[in-house]
Amino acid sequence: MIPEQPSRRPLAWLAAITALAAVLRLYRIGSDLWLDEIATVLDYRDGSWLDVFTVFKSLNNHPLNSLLVKAMVGIFGPADWAVRLPAALFGIATVPAVYALGRVALRGREALLAAFLLAVSYHHVFFSQNSRGYTGMLFFGVAGTTFFFRGLQRNRPSDWVLYAAVMFLAIASVLQAVFLVAGHAIAYAGGALFPGDWRRPARLAATRAVAAWAAAGLLSIGVYSKLLPKLKAFSDATFRSAAGGYSPFSAEFWGELAGGLAAGIGAKTFLALLPFAAAGGAGLLLFFRRNIFYTAVLVSPLAVTAVYLLLQRFHFTPRFFLWALPAAWILTAASVGALEATPVGRAAGMARLLPVAVAAGFAALAAISLPGYYRTPKQPNRVSLDWVLARRAAGEPVVAAYMAKWGLRFYGPPRGLVPGESFEANDAGELVAAERASAGKKIWLLTTFSRGLRLERPGLDSYIREHYREQIRFPATVGDASVTVWTREPGQ
């Protein structure tokens, strides 16, 4: 919890907040891996290091994360915790990085509040235990944005060199970090319209800012040059299909977004917080009026992302907008500070109570939501397979339909499943072939991502529902990633 006057010992409080973040991100880090994590391991663990930059196998290749996961698997083997460790460490490091970025425009107390809110954030814990490049992108993006402001304020070559290097690492983590750089550039270009003392140093820094953007861009081209053609083709095919996301103008998308937000705070709490969100919006407006450029730099990457997706006619998924996590918590702390400074806030003693109340409130939400998250795997591939193996008779086949194949590939061999006892079925014809190869035996079938199965493989989905009996469904924290176990008795 944020104290009344933390400025006396800000580093001690920051260390405590970071330690809390570490506990929350390392606890139960070894739960079941989900599809995207498994695909990264299976695609790149056996190839050379150069394959990460030259061989496109799927959209799951986030180059920096793929390299780090490959190193972890090489050292520790394919343990679930080892696969996730790089993402968790980047997630922990983002907490003090948010404090540093907050200090550009906020007092120490408010910057600590922003760091604390991120530390206990359900969604940031979720992505910190997801072996993808997203937390790396957020860490380097937050650090790079801090160097961007320092470059504008001081115009030292070292700040711009660090900015270029760190933003390159953000892009190497996930390609969508180019939207962060584009947002910085657009905010910089539009900044001349806003009042503020930043404009004079910004004009003096123009040459170095452009050089930093060019350097980050050239380095990024070097990383993605071999991957980009297929990456573009796969992105077009994936994100323009109904199974690849949601139309931004559909009720389904807004329902998915609301459901994702409610996962971290509960559906009833989500509605109860709306009046407080309105008060926070008023505080944010007050902060924005005094800090237009700072706010624009934080928000513009999200606007650039949305415009790009709309122009490409891509479907939306919440992970495209992960930059909202650090930006939202910084602006939440900023709105608290703005409300404190109002005459009403000063008269009511908000400077003493409001930061503590906000910190305590979100700590309580984390205490409510995180236990359920820890109990439920992202995708229960290991749990569901172990349930089946504990009940199947010797020789009875296990079949994974469509995207359930990744869990069977990863967890099946270590559990003794051999060819002839495990099958993959990408369509109804392959499932029928597996049935014929296992004539006279009970068949155990695993399915996941029911929406994608229905949209991408409607024939297989219909065949399963007509010929198989549902036994149990294991819940997941990744949307639609629950795993369902089905059976078909001999002779049916």
C-alpha positions as CSV (number, residue, x, y, z in Angstrom):
1,M,0.0,0.0,0.0
2,I,1.2,3.5,-0.8
3,P,2.1,5.5,2.3
4,E,1.2,9.1,3.0
5,Q,4.6,10.5,2.2
6,P,6.6,7.9,0.2
7,S,8.9,10.5,-1.3
8,R,11.1,10.1,1.8
9,R,12.0,6.5,0.8
10,P,10.8,6.0,-2.8
11,L,13.4,3.3,-3.7
12,A,12.5,1.3,-0.6
13,W,8.8,1.4,-1.5
14,L,9.6,0.6,-5.1
15,A,11.7,-2.4,-4.1
16,A,8.8,-3.7,-2.0
17,I,6.3,-3.2,-4.8
18,T,8.7,-5.0,-7.2
19,A,9.1,-7.9,-4.8
20,L,5.3,-8.2,-4.6
21,A,5.2,-8.2,-8.4
22,A,7.8,-11.0,-8.4
23,V,5.8,-13.2,-6.0
24,L,2.6,-12.8,-8.0
25,R,4.3,-13.6,-11.3
26,L,6.4,-16.5,-10.2
27,Y,3.7,-18.2,-8.1
28,R,2.3,-21.3,-10.0
29,I,4.3,-20.3,-13.1
30,G,4.5,-24.0,-13.9
31,S,0.8,-24.5,-14.7
32,D,-0.3,-26.0,-18.1
33,L,1.1,-24.4,-21.2
34,W,-1.4,-23.3,-23.8
35,L,-1.3,-23.6,-27.6
36,D,0.8,-20.6,-28.5
37,E,3.4,-21.4,-25.9
38,I,3.6,-25.0,-26.9
39,A,3.9,-24.1,-30.6
40,T,6.9,-21.8,-29.9
41,V,8.7,-24.6,-28.1
42,L,8.0,-27.3,-30.7
43,D,8.7,-25.1,-33.7
44,Y,12.1,-23.9,-32.6
45,R,13.7,-26.0,-29.8
46,D,15.3,-28.5,-32.2
47,G,16.5,-26.1,-34.9
48,S,19.5,-23.7,-35.0
49,W,19.5,-20.3,-33.5
50,L,19.4,-18.8,-37.0
51,D,16.0,-20.5,-37.7
52,V,14.3,-18.0,-35.4
53,F,15.2,-15.2,-37.9
54,T,15.1,-17.1,-41.1
55,V,12.4,-19.9,-40.9
56,F,8.8,-18.8,-40.6
57,K,6.7,-21.5,-39.1
58,S,3.8,-19.6,-37.4
59,L,2.7,-16.3,-36.0
60,N,3.9,-17.6,-32.6
61,N,7.5,-16.6,-33.4
62,H,8.2,-13.5,-31.4
63,P,12.0,-13.5,-32.1
64,L,13.5,-12.3,-28.8
65,N,11.2,-14.5,-26.8
66,S,11.8,-17.5,-29.1
67,L,15.5,-17.1,-28.5
68,L,15.1,-16.9,-24.8
69,V,12.7,-19.8,-24.6
70,K,15.1,-21.9,-26.8
71,A,17.9,-21.1,-24.3
72,M,15.8,-22.0,-21.3
73,V,14.7,-25.3,-22.8
74,G,18.4,-26.0,-23.7
75,I,19.4,-25.4,-20.1
76,F,16.5,-26.8,-18.1
77,G,14.5,-28.9,-20.5
78,P,10.9,-28.3,-21.6
79,A,9.7,-27.6,-18.0
80,D,6.6,-25.4,-18.0
81,W,8.2,-22.9,-15.6
82,A,11.4,-22.6,-17.7
83,V,9.4,-21.9,-20.9
84,R,7.6,-19.0,-19.1
85,L,10.5,-17.6,-17.1
86,P,11.7,-15.0,-19.6
87,A,8.1,-13.5,-19.9
88,A,7.8,-13.5,-16.1
89,L,11.1,-11.7,-15.6
90,F,10.2,-9.0,-18.2
91,G,6.9,-8.7,-16.4
92,I,8.6,-8.1,-13.1
93,A,11.0,-5.6,-14.6
94,T,8.1,-3.6,-16.1
95,V,7.0,-2.5,-12.7
96,P,10.0,-0.3,-11.8
97,A,10.0,0.8,-15.5
98,V,6.5,2.2,-15.1
99,Y,7.6,4.1,-12.0
100,A,10.4,5.7,-14.1
101,L,8.0,6.6,-16.9
102,G,5.5,8.0,-14.4
103,R,8.1,10.2,-12.8
104,V,8.4,12.1,-16.1
105,A,5.1,13.9,-15.3
106,L,4.0,12.6,-11.9
107,R,5.1,13.1,-8.3
108,G,6.9,10.3,-6.6
109,R,3.7,9.2,-4.7
110,E,1.7,8.9,-7.9
111,A,4.4,7.1,-9.8
112,L,4.6,4.6,-7.0
113,L,0.9,4.2,-7.2
114,A,1.1,3.5,-10.9
115,A,3.8,0.8,-10.3
116,F,1.7,-0.7,-7.5
117,L,-1.4,-0.9,-9.7
118,L,0.6,-2.7,-12.4
119,A,2.1,-5.0,-9.9
120,V,-1.3,-6.3,-8.7
121,S,-2.9,-6.1,-12.1
122,Y,-4.7,-9.4,-13.0
123,H,-4.1,-8.9,-16.7
124,H,-0.4,-8.1,-16.3
125,V,0.1,-11.2,-14.1
126,F,-1.7,-13.2,-16.8
127,F,0.6,-12.0,-19.6
128,S,3.7,-12.3,-17.4
129,Q,2.9,-16.0,-17.1
130,N,2.4,-16.4,-20.9
131,S,5.5,-17.4,-22.8
132,R,5.1,-14.9,-25.6
133,G,6.9,-11.7,-26.4
134,Y,4.3,-9.3,-25.0
135,T,5.8,-8.6,-21.6
136,G,9.2,-8.0,-23.3
137,M,7.4,-5.5,-25.6
138,L,5.8,-3.7,-22.7
139,F,9.1,-3.5,-20.7
140,F,11.1,-2.2,-23.6
141,G,8.3,0.0,-24.7
142,V,7.9,1.6,-21.3
143,A,11.7,2.1,-20.9
144,G,11.9,3.4,-24.5
145,T,9.2,5.9,-23.9
146,T,11.1,7.2,-20.8
147,F,14.2,7.6,-22.9
148,F,12.1,9.4,-25.6
149,F,11.0,12.0,-23.0
150,R,14.5,12.3,-21.7
151,G,15.8,12.8,-25.2
152,L,13.3,15.6,-25.8
153,Q,14.1,17.3,-22.4
154,R,18.0,17.0,-22.5
155,N,18.8,16.1,-26.1
156,R,21.8,14.1,-25.0
157,P,23.2,11.6,-27.6
158,S,23.2,8.9,-25.0
159,D,19.4,9.2,-24.4
160,W,18.7,8.9,-28.1
161,V,21.1,5.9,-28.5
162,L,19.4,4.2,-25.6
163,Y,16.0,5.1,-27.1
164,A,16.8,3.6,-30.5
165,A,18.3,0.4,-28.9
166,V,15.5,-0.2,-26.5
167,M,12.7,0.4,-29.1
168,F,14.5,-2.0,-31.4
169,L,14.4,-4.6,-28.6
170,A,10.6,-3.9,-28.2
171,I,10.1,-4.5,-31.9
172,A,12.2,-7.7,-31.7
173,S,10.0,-8.8,-28.9
174,V,6.8,-8.3,-30.9
175,L,6.5,-6.7,-34.3
176,Q,3.4,-4.7,-33.2
177,A,5.8,-2.5,-31.2
178,V,6.3,-0.5,-34.4
179,F,3.0,1.1,-33.4
180,L,4.7,2.5,-30.3
181,V,7.4,4.1,-32.4
182,A,4.8,5.4,-34.8
183,G,2.8,6.8,-31.9
184,H,5.9,8.6,-30.6
185,A,6.6,10.1,-34.0
186,I,3.0,11.2,-34.5
187,A,2.8,12.8,-31.1
188,Y,6.1,14.5,-31.7
189,A,4.9,15.8,-35.1
190,G,1.5,17.0,-33.7
191,G,3.1,18.5,-30.6
192,A,3.7,21.8,-32.2
193,L,0.0,22.4,-31.9
194,F,0.1,22.1,-28.1
195,P,1.3,24.7,-25.6
196,G,4.1,23.7,-23.4
197,D,7.8,24.2,-22.5
198,W,8.8,21.0,-24.2
199,R,8.5,22.5,-27.7
200,R,11.8,24.3,-27.8
201,P,14.0,21.3,-26.7
202,A,11.9,19.2,-29.0
203,R,12.7,21.3,-32.0
204,L,16.4,21.2,-31.1
205,A,16.2,17.3,-30.8
206,A,14.5,16.8,-34.2
207,T,17.6,15.6,-36.0
208,R,18.5,13.1,-33.3
209,A,14.9,11.9,-32.9
210,V,14.7,11.1,-36.7
211,A,18.1,9.4,-36.5
212,A,16.9,7.3,-33.6
213,W,13.7,6.2,-35.5
214,A,15.8,5.4,-38.6
215,A,18.2,3.3,-36.5
216,A,15.5,1.4,-34.8
217,G,13.8,0.8,-38.1
218,L,16.9,-0.4,-39.9
219,L,17.8,-2.8,-37.0
220,S,14.3,-4.2,-37.0
221,I,14.4,-4.8,-40.8
222,G,17.5,-6.8,-40.2
223,V,15.6,-9.0,-37.7
224,Y,12.4,-9.5,-39.8
225,S,13.7,-9.3,-43.4
226,K,13.5,-13.1,-43.9
227,L,10.3,-13.5,-42.0
228,L,8.2,-10.5,-43.1
229,P,6.8,-11.8,-46.4
230,K,5.3,-14.9,-44.9
231,L,4.4,-13.1,-41.7
232,K,2.4,-10.6,-43.8
233,A,0.6,-13.4,-45.7
234,F,-0.2,-15.4,-42.5
235,S,-1.4,-12.2,-40.7
236,D,-3.7,-11.4,-43.6
237,A,-5.1,-14.9,-43.7
238,T,-5.5,-15.2,-39.9
239,F,-6.8,-11.8,-38.8
240,R,-9.2,-11.4,-41.7
241,S,-10.9,-14.7,-40.9
242,A,-13.8,-14.9,-38.5
243,A,-11.8,-17.3,-36.2
244,G,-8.8,-14.9,-36.0
245,G,-10.6,-12.2,-33.9
246,Y,-13.7,-10.1,-33.8
247,S,-15.2,-7.3,-35.8
248,P,-14.6,-4.1,-33.9
249,F,-18.2,-3.0,-34.6
250,S,-19.8,-6.3,-33.3
251,A,-21.4,-7.0,-30.0
252,E,-19.3,-10.1,-29.8
253,F,-16.1,-8.0,-29.7
254,W,-17.4,-5.7,-27.0
255,G,-18.7,-8.6,-25.1
256,E,-15.3,-10.3,-25.3
257,L,-13.6,-7.1,-24.2
258,A,-16.0,-6.6,-21.3
259,G,-15.5,-10.2,-20.3
260,G,-11.8,-9.9,-20.3
261,L,-11.9,-6.8,-18.1
262,A,-14.4,-8.5,-15.8
263,A,-12.1,-11.5,-15.4
264,G,-9.7,-9.3,-13.4
265,I,-12.3,-7.6,-11.2
266,G,-15.5,-9.7,-11.4
267,A,-18.6,-8.9,-13.4
268,K,-20.5,-7.3,-10.5
269,T,-17.5,-5.3,-9.4
270,F,-17.0,-4.1,-13.0
271,L,-20.4,-2.5,-13.0
272,A,-20.0,-1.1,-9.5
273,L,-16.7,0.6,-10.5
274,L,-18.4,2.6,-13.3
275,P,-19.2,5.6,-11.1
276,F,-15.6,5.7,-9.8
277,A,-14.4,5.5,-13.4
278,A,-16.5,8.6,-14.2
279,A,-14.7,10.4,-11.3
280,G,-11.4,9.2,-12.6
281,G,-12.3,10.4,-16.0
282,A,-12.8,13.9,-14.6
283,G,-9.4,13.7,-13.0
284,L,-7.9,12.5,-16.2
285,L,-9.3,15.5,-18.0
286,L,-7.7,17.8,-15.5
287,F,-4.4,16.1,-15.9
288,F,-4.7,16.1,-19.7
289,R,-5.2,19.8,-19.8
290,R,-1.9,20.3,-18.1
291,N,0.0,17.5,-19.7
292,I,-1.3,17.3,-23.3
293,F,1.9,16.0,-24.9
294,Y,2.7,13.4,-22.2
295,T,-0.9,12.0,-22.5
296,A,-0.7,12.0,-26.3
297,V,2.5,10.0,-26.2
298,L,0.9,7.4,-24.0
299,V,-2.3,7.2,-25.9
300,S,-1.3,7.6,-29.6
301,P,0.2,4.1,-30.0
302,L,-3.3,2.7,-29.3
303,A,-4.9,5.0,-31.8
304,V,-2.3,4.1,-34.4
305,T,-2.9,0.4,-33.8
306,A,-6.7,0.8,-34.2
307,V,-6.3,2.8,-37.4
308,Y,-3.9,0.2,-38.9
309,L,-6.2,-2.7,-38.1
310,L,-9.2,-0.9,-39.6
311,L,-7.3,-0.1,-42.8
312,Q,-6.1,-3.7,-43.1
313,R,-9.6,-4.9,-42.5
314,F,-8.2,-7.1,-39.6
315,H,-10.4,-8.4,-36.9
316,F,-9.6,-7.1,-33.4
317,T,-8.3,-9.1,-30.4
318,P,-7.5,-7.6,-27.0
319,R,-3.8,-8.5,-27.2
320,F,-3.3,-5.9,-30.0
321,F,-3.9,-3.3,-27.4
322,L,-1.7,-4.5,-24.5
323,W,0.0,-1.1,-24.4
324,A,-3.2,0.0,-22.6
325,L,-2.0,-1.8,-19.5
326,P,0.9,0.4,-18.5
327,A,-0.7,3.5,-20.1
328,A,-4.0,3.0,-18.2
329,W,-2.3,2.5,-14.8
330,I,-0.1,5.6,-15.2
331,L,-3.1,7.7,-16.2
332,T,-5.1,6.3,-13.4
333,A,-2.4,7.4,-10.9
334,A,-2.3,10.8,-12.8
335,S,-6.0,11.3,-12.4
336,V,-5.7,10.6,-8.6
337,G,-3.1,13.3,-8.4
338,A,-5.2,15.7,-10.4
339,L,-8.2,15.1,-8.1
340,E,-6.1,15.7,-5.0
341,A,-5.0,19.1,-6.3
342,T,-8.5,20.4,-6.8
343,P,-10.0,22.7,-4.2
344,V,-12.5,20.1,-3.2
345,G,-9.7,17.5,-3.0
346,R,-7.6,19.6,-0.8
347,A,-10.5,20.5,1.4
348,A,-11.5,16.9,1.8
349,G,-8.0,15.7,2.6
350,M,-7.7,13.6,-0.5
351,A,-3.9,14.0,-0.6
352,R,-3.8,11.7,2.4
353,L,-6.6,9.3,1.7
354,L,-7.2,9.0,-2.1
355,P,-3.9,7.2,-3.1
356,V,-4.2,4.8,-0.2
357,A,-7.9,4.1,-1.0
358,V,-7.1,3.5,-4.6
359,A,-4.2,1.2,-3.8
360,A,-6.2,-0.7,-1.2
361,G,-9.2,-1.1,-3.5
362,F,-7.1,-2.6,-6.4
363,A,-5.2,-4.8,-3.9
364,A,-8.6,-6.1,-2.7
365,L,-9.6,-6.8,-6.3
366,A,-6.4,-8.7,-6.9
367,A,-7.0,-10.7,-3.7
368,I,-10.4,-11.6,-5.1
369,S,-9.5,-12.4,-8.7
370,L,-6.0,-13.9,-8.7
371,P,-6.8,-17.1,-6.6
372,G,-9.3,-18.2,-9.3
373,Y,-6.7,-17.4,-12.0
374,Y,-4.0,-19.5,-10.2
375,R,-6.5,-22.4,-9.9
376,T,-7.3,-22.4,-13.6
377,P,-4.7,-23.2,-16.3
378,K,-4.6,-21.0,-19.3
379,Q,-5.4,-24.0,-21.4
380,P,-5.8,-27.3,-19.4
381,N,-3.8,-29.5,-21.8
382,R,-1.9,-31.4,-19.2
383,V,-4.8,-31.6,-16.7
384,S,-7.3,-32.9,-19.3
385,L,-4.8,-35.5,-20.7
386,D,-3.9,-36.8,-17.2
387,W,-7.6,-37.2,-16.5
388,V,-8.1,-39.2,-19.7
389,L,-5.0,-41.4,-19.0
390,A,-6.1,-42.2,-15.5
391,R,-9.4,-43.6,-16.9
392,R,-8.6,-45.2,-20.3
393,A,-7.9,-48.9,-20.6
394,A,-4.7,-50.1,-22.1
395,G,-4.6,-49.6,-25.9
396,E,-7.6,-47.3,-26.1
397,P,-6.7,-44.4,-28.4
398,V,-6.6,-40.7,-27.6
399,V,-7.5,-38.4,-30.5
400,A,-6.9,-34.7,-30.5
401,A,-9.2,-32.7,-32.8
402,Y,-7.9,-29.7,-34.7
403,M,-6.1,-27.3,-32.3
404,A,-6.1,-29.7,-29.4
405,K,-3.2,-31.5,-31.3
406,W,-0.6,-29.1,-29.8
407,G,-1.4,-30.2,-26.2
408,L,-1.2,-33.9,-27.2
409,R,2.1,-33.4,-29.1
410,F,3.7,-31.7,-26.1
411,Y,2.3,-33.6,-23.2
412,G,1.6,-37.0,-24.8
413,P,5.0,-38.5,-25.4
414,P,6.4,-37.8,-21.9
415,R,3.3,-39.7,-20.6
416,G,4.0,-42.8,-22.7
417,L,1.5,-42.2,-25.5
418,V,3.0,-43.9,-28.7
419,P,1.9,-43.9,-32.3
420,G,-1.1,-46.1,-32.7
421,E,-2.5,-44.9,-29.4
422,S,-2.6,-41.2,-30.2
423,F,-4.0,-39.6,-33.3
424,E,-4.6,-36.1,-34.7
425,A,-7.8,-35.2,-36.6
426,N,-7.8,-32.0,-38.5
427,D,-11.1,-32.8,-40.3
428,A,-13.9,-35.4,-40.2
429,G,-12.1,-37.7,-42.6
430,E,-9.1,-38.0,-40.4
431,L,-11.2,-38.7,-37.4
432,V,-13.0,-41.5,-39.3
433,A,-9.6,-42.9,-40.3
434,A,-8.6,-42.9,-36.6
435,E,-11.8,-44.7,-35.7
436,R,-11.1,-47.4,-38.3
437,A,-7.6,-47.9,-37.1
438,S,-9.0,-48.4,-33.6
439,A,-11.9,-50.6,-34.4
440,G,-13.5,-52.3,-31.4
441,K,-11.9,-49.9,-28.9
442,K,-13.3,-47.0,-26.9
443,I,-12.1,-43.7,-28.3
444,W,-11.1,-40.7,-26.2
445,L,-11.4,-37.4,-28.0
446,L,-10.0,-33.9,-26.9
447,T,-11.3,-30.7,-28.4
448,T,-10.5,-27.0,-27.6
449,F,-11.3,-23.6,-29.0
450,S,-14.8,-24.5,-29.8
451,R,-15.5,-21.2,-31.6
452,G,-12.6,-21.8,-33.9
453,L,-13.5,-25.4,-34.4
454,R,-17.1,-24.4,-35.4
455,L,-16.0,-21.7,-37.8
456,E,-12.9,-23.3,-39.3
457,R,-13.9,-27.0,-39.3
458,P,-17.7,-27.1,-39.3
459,G,-17.8,-30.6,-40.7
460,L,-15.5,-31.9,-38.0
461,D,-17.5,-30.0,-35.3
462,S,-20.8,-31.5,-36.5
463,Y,-19.4,-35.0,-36.7
464,I,-18.1,-34.9,-33.1
465,R,-21.4,-33.6,-31.8
466,E,-23.3,-36.2,-33.6
467,H,-21.2,-39.3,-32.8
468,Y,-19.4,-38.5,-29.5
469,R,-20.6,-38.0,-26.0
470,E,-19.2,-35.2,-23.9
471,Q,-17.7,-36.4,-20.6
472,I,-16.2,-33.3,-19.0
473,R,-15.1,-29.8,-19.8
474,F,-12.0,-28.3,-18.1
475,P,-12.1,-24.5,-17.8
476,A,-9.4,-22.1,-19.1
477,T,-8.3,-18.5,-18.5
478,V,-7.5,-18.0,-22.1
479,G,-10.8,-17.2,-23.9
480,D,-12.4,-20.2,-25.5
481,A,-9.4,-22.4,-24.6
482,S,-11.3,-24.8,-22.3
483,V,-10.7,-28.5,-23.2
484,T,-13.6,-30.9,-23.6
485,V,-13.2,-34.6,-23.3
486,W,-15.5,-36.8,-25.5
487,T,-15.8,-40.5,-25.8
488,R,-17.2,-43.0,-28.4
489,E,-18.0,-46.5,-27.3
490,P,-17.1,-49.5,-29.6
491,G,-19.8,-50.2,-32.1
492,Q,-21.4,-46.7,-32.0
